[in-house]
Amino acid sequence: MKLSAKFARQESEEMRQARVARRRVSLERADAIRRMLDVPQLPAEPRERGVAVASAPGSVVCPDCHRSFALPMHLARHRKAKHEGSDAA
């Protein structure tokens, strides 16, 4: 793609939000698709966004917020960025 074409495609924040909204599936439509395909309903309490469950072997968990990571270096980076005041080692 030419650089001029790339910059010509730049959009305002309102245009970006409208484009994203068009791509999202509404809750009503998702429910209709679930009923059509006989897919069971989601659990009543969805898992919090960004909170992972430490189910994979070898995963490490942040002692401050209980978020899990695949590698120790990911935990170190998270602790340095999010828990600066705690004893990140």
PEFEN-V650509 format. One record per run of one state. SS is the DSSP state (A for helix, B for strand, O for the rest). FROM is the first residue (numbers start at 1). LEN is the number of residues. If there is no record, write none. Layout:
BEGIN
SS;FROM;LEN  SS;FROM;LEN
END
This chain:
BEGIN
O;1;2  A;3;6  O;9;4  A;13;11  O;24;3  A;27;11  O;38;22  B;60;2  O;62;6  B;68;2  O;70;2  A;72;11  O;83;7
END
